[in-house]
């Protein structure tokens, strides 16, 4: 289980750093500067995972958070708006364009309460976008993009997928019998 705990440690560090250092290529004048930024972020992640110069890196992260708090909040709000737009698009609903929705959210400073808009909330000294209304559980898609299904539908879908892949319960039964009787006659 050492590998699993190391992996979860790395993923939690990557998530935390990605929420803070969340600039995109369009935020930089050249590709070279963007690649340098990404390399610096990856170096910090590696050093945090390996435990190298952790206090210095944490101080650097805290300083970056203080200096770029507004940019971090805007980037997180943009990411949330893009997710909401993608979710609405996957359901076939019409939605505002990303720029319009983000502009309204940023101009108002807080959400008007409509679904997909986010209001900033202070958490740990850094403003974090928070949803103003929770999404109903029925509207959240599963990992494959479909809606949640009941047990019966899920069993049927699994059974159809197994048959489409060429597998059937007869194959495993036949193999088990062949192995059992094959070992008796040796």
C-alpha positions as CSV (number, residue, x, y, z in Angstrom):
1,X,0.0,0.0,0.0
2,X,3.0,2.3,0.0
3,X,2.5,3.0,-3.7
4,X,-1.2,3.9,-3.2
5,X,-0.4,6.3,-0.3
6,X,2.4,7.9,-2.4
7,X,0.1,8.3,-5.3
8,X,-2.6,9.9,-3.2
9,X,0.0,12.2,-1.7
10,X,1.2,13.3,-5.1
11,X,-2.4,13.8,-6.4
12,X,-3.4,16.0,-3.4
13,X,-0.2,18.1,-3.8
14,X,-0.9,18.4,-7.6
15,X,-4.5,19.5,-7.0
16,X,-3.5,22.1,-4.4
17,X,-0.8,23.6,-6.5
18,X,-2.9,23.5,-9.7
19,X,-5.6,25.5,-7.8
20,X,-3.0,28.2,-7.0
21,X,-0.8,28.2,-10.0
22,X,-3.6,28.1,-12.6
23,X,-2.4,30.4,-15.3
24,X,-3.0,29.5,-19.0
25,X,-1.0,29.9,-22.1
26,X,-3.0,33.0,-23.1
27,X,-1.8,34.7,-19.9
28,X,1.8,34.8,-21.3
29,X,3.3,36.8,-24.1
30,X,5.3,33.9,-25.5
31,X,5.3,30.1,-25.4
32,X,8.7,30.1,-23.9
33,X,7.6,32.1,-20.8
34,X,4.6,29.8,-20.4
35,X,6.8,26.7,-20.6
36,X,9.2,28.2,-18.0
37,X,6.2,28.8,-15.7
38,X,5.1,25.2,-16.2
39,X,8.6,23.9,-15.5
40,X,8.8,26.0,-12.3
41,X,5.5,24.6,-11.1
42,X,6.5,21.0,-11.8
43,X,9.8,21.5,-10.0
44,X,7.9,22.8,-6.9
45,X,5.5,19.8,-7.1
46,X,8.4,17.3,-7.3
47,X,10.3,19.0,-4.4
48,X,7.1,18.9,-2.3
49,X,6.5,15.2,-3.0
50,X,10.1,14.3,-2.3
51,X,10.3,16.5,0.8
52,X,13.0,18.8,-0.6
53,X,13.1,22.4,0.7
54,X,9.5,22.2,1.8
55,X,9.4,25.3,4.1
56,X,10.9,27.5,1.4
57,X,8.5,26.2,-1.2
58,X,5.5,26.6,1.1
59,X,6.6,30.2,1.8
60,X,6.9,30.8,-1.9
61,X,3.4,29.4,-2.5
62,X,2.0,31.6,0.3
63,X,3.7,34.7,-1.2
64,X,2.3,33.9,-4.7
65,X,-1.2,33.4,-3.2
66,X,-1.0,36.8,-1.5
67,X,0.3,38.6,-4.6
68,X,-2.0,36.9,-7.1
69,X,-5.2,36.4,-5.1
70,X,-7.4,38.2,-7.5
71,X,-6.0,36.3,-10.6
72,X,-6.4,33.0,-8.8
73,X,-10.0,33.7,-7.9
74,X,-10.8,34.8,-11.5
75,X,-9.2,31.7,-12.9
76,X,-11.1,29.5,-10.5
77,X,-14.4,31.2,-11.4
78,X,-13.6,30.8,-15.1
79,X,-12.9,27.1,-14.6
80,X,-16.2,26.7,-12.7
81,X,-18.1,28.6,-15.5
82,X,-16.5,26.4,-18.1
83,X,-17.5,23.3,-16.2
84,X,-21.1,24.5,-15.8
85,X,-21.2,25.3,-19.6
86,X,-19.8,21.9,-20.5
87,X,-22.3,20.2,-18.2
88,X,-25.2,22.1,-19.7
89,X,-23.9,21.4,-23.2
90,X,-23.6,17.7,-22.5
91,X,-27.3,17.8,-21.4
92,X,-28.2,19.6,-24.6
93,X,-29.4,22.7,-22.9
94,X,-28.7,26.2,-24.3
95,X,-26.5,28.4,-22.1
96,X,-24.8,31.7,-22.2
97,X,-21.4,32.0,-23.8
98,X,-18.5,31.6,-21.4
99,X,-17.3,35.1,-21.7
100,X,-20.8,36.6,-21.0
101,X,-21.3,34.5,-17.9
102,X,-17.9,35.2,-16.6
103,X,-18.2,38.9,-17.3
104,X,-21.5,39.1,-15.4
105,X,-20.1,37.2,-12.5
106,X,-16.9,39.4,-12.3
107,X,-18.8,42.7,-12.7
108,X,-21.3,41.9,-10.0
109,X,-18.6,40.7,-7.6
110,X,-21.0,38.0,-6.5
111,X,-23.6,35.9,-8.1
112,X,-27.2,36.8,-8.6
113,X,-28.2,33.3,-7.6
114,X,-28.8,31.8,-11.0
115,X,-27.4,28.3,-11.6
116,X,-23.8,28.2,-12.9
117,X,-22.8,31.5,-11.3
118,X,-20.3,31.5,-8.5
119,X,-19.9,33.9,-5.6
120,X,-16.5,34.4,-3.9
121,X,-16.2,33.3,-0.3
122,X,-13.2,33.8,1.9
123,X,-11.5,30.5,3.0
124,X,-8.1,30.5,4.6
125,X,-7.4,34.2,3.7
126,X,-7.8,33.5,0.0
127,X,-11.0,34.2,-1.9
128,X,-12.4,30.9,-3.3
129,X,-15.3,30.7,-5.7
130,X,-18.2,28.8,-4.1
131,X,-21.4,27.6,-5.8
132,X,-24.4,29.7,-4.8
133,X,-26.8,26.8,-5.4
134,X,-26.0,23.1,-5.1
135,X,-26.6,21.0,-8.2
136,X,-29.3,18.3,-7.7
137,X,-27.8,14.8,-7.5
138,X,-30.0,13.7,-10.5
139,X,-28.2,16.2,-12.7
140,X,-24.7,15.1,-12.0
141,X,-23.4,12.7,-14.7
142,X,-21.4,9.6,-13.9
143,X,-17.8,9.1,-15.0
144,X,-18.8,8.0,-18.5
145,X,-21.0,11.1,-19.1
146,X,-24.3,9.3,-18.8
147,X,-26.9,9.7,-16.1
148,X,-27.0,7.6,-13.0
149,X,-28.8,4.3,-13.6
150,X,-30.7,1.9,-11.4
151,X,-29.2,-1.5,-10.7
152,X,-31.3,-3.4,-13.2
153,X,-30.3,-1.0,-16.1
154,X,-26.7,-1.2,-15.1
155,X,-26.7,-5.0,-15.0
156,X,-28.2,-5.1,-18.5
157,X,-25.6,-2.6,-19.8
158,X,-22.8,-4.7,-18.4
159,X,-24.2,-7.9,-19.8
160,X,-24.6,-6.3,-23.3
161,X,-21.0,-5.0,-23.1
162,X,-19.7,-8.4,-22.2
163,X,-21.5,-10.1,-25.1
164,X,-20.3,-7.4,-27.5
165,X,-16.7,-8.2,-26.3
166,X,-17.2,-11.9,-27.1
167,X,-17.5,-13.1,-23.5
168,X,-20.2,-15.2,-22.1
169,X,-20.7,-17.2,-19.0
170,X,-20.5,-20.4,-21.0
171,X,-16.8,-19.7,-21.9
172,X,-15.8,-19.5,-18.2
173,X,-17.9,-22.6,-17.3
174,X,-16.4,-24.6,-20.2
175,X,-12.9,-23.6,-19.2
176,X,-13.4,-24.5,-15.6
177,X,-14.7,-28.0,-16.5
178,X,-11.8,-28.6,-18.9
179,X,-9.3,-27.7,-16.3
180,X,-11.0,-29.8,-13.6
181,X,-11.2,-32.9,-15.8
182,X,-7.9,-32.3,-17.4
183,X,-6.1,-32.6,-14.0
184,X,-8.0,-35.8,-13.1
185,X,-6.6,-37.8,-16.1
186,X,-3.0,-36.9,-15.8
